């Protein structure tokens, strides 16, 4: 994934808001959140992001973000209907300065 708007805003007041918006525009699947879930992800549910820390070096920006998302537990209630459960995970995001390519790691 590319986070071009966030990279372009680095160092300015709009950076945190743009990073949050770009990440919230992605699906839980695109962010690699399946590894934080115990059950299948609800792919069309929105994610909510909280930017906790950002550091930079000459090669990349390194962010730590909290992400709230929904997973679906199939057939677990009285009517055997799926039940949604909110989940929280922390991700490390690395944004390469030269390309705006970003990778995520579950922390």
N, C-alpha and C positions, 0 to 999 in steps of 0.2 A: 504494500500500500504506500501511497505517496501522501505526504502532509505538506504540500507546497505553501499553502497560506500560512500555516503556523511557522514554518521556517522563515518565510519572508518577513513575518512580524517579530521575529526574535529580537529582543532588546527593547521593544516598545511596549507601551501600556496595553495594547490589544492582544499581546501574545497569549496570555492564559485563556482569555475568552475564545480566541480563534482555535487554540489547541482543543479545548473542551468541545467546541462546536464541530470541529472536523471529526473528532473521535466519536461523538454522539451521532454523527451522520453515518457511521459504520454499523454493521450488524454485530451481534455477539459472536457470531461465527467468524466474521472477518477479523475481529480482535483476538481470536484464538481462545475464547473463554470456555470452550467445551472441556478443556483440561481442568477447569475450576469447578465444573458442575458434576453432580452425582447422577443426574438424569439428563435426558435429551434437552437441548436448549429450545426455547420458544423463539424461533428464528425471526419472526416478524415483530417481536416485542422490542420497544426502544431500550437503549442502554442509557444510563445516567453516569456522567463522569465527573470526578472531583480531582483537580490537579493539585497534588500535594507538594511536589518539589521538582525543580528543574535545575540542572547543572549543565555547563557547556565546556567542551574542550575544543581543540583546533579541528577535530574530525567530525564531531557529532554533538547533538543535544541529547541529554539523558534525563528523561522525566519519570517520575513515580506518580501513578494515578490510581485512584480508587474507582472501581466500576460496579454499579448496581445493575443487575439484569435478572431475567426470569428463566427458571428451568421448569419443565413439565414432568410431573410424576404420573405415569399412566395407571389407570385403574386402581386407585388407592382409597376411594371413599365409598360410601354406601351405594351410590348409584353406579359404581364402577366407572365413573367419569374421571378424566384426568384432572389433576389438581396442580395449580401453578404455585411455585414457591420462589420468593425473592432470594437472591444470592448476592454476596459481596465478594469481590476479589481485588487484589492489588496487582497491577502490572508495571513492569519496567518497559518504557518505550525509548528506543534509540532512533533518532532521526539523523541520517547522514547529511552533513552540510553540503556536499557536492551534488547530491541527486534528489534530496528530500525523501528518499526511500526510508520507510520506517519498519522496524521489527518490534514485536512484543514478546515479553517473557513473563510468565506467571511468577510472582514473587512469593 
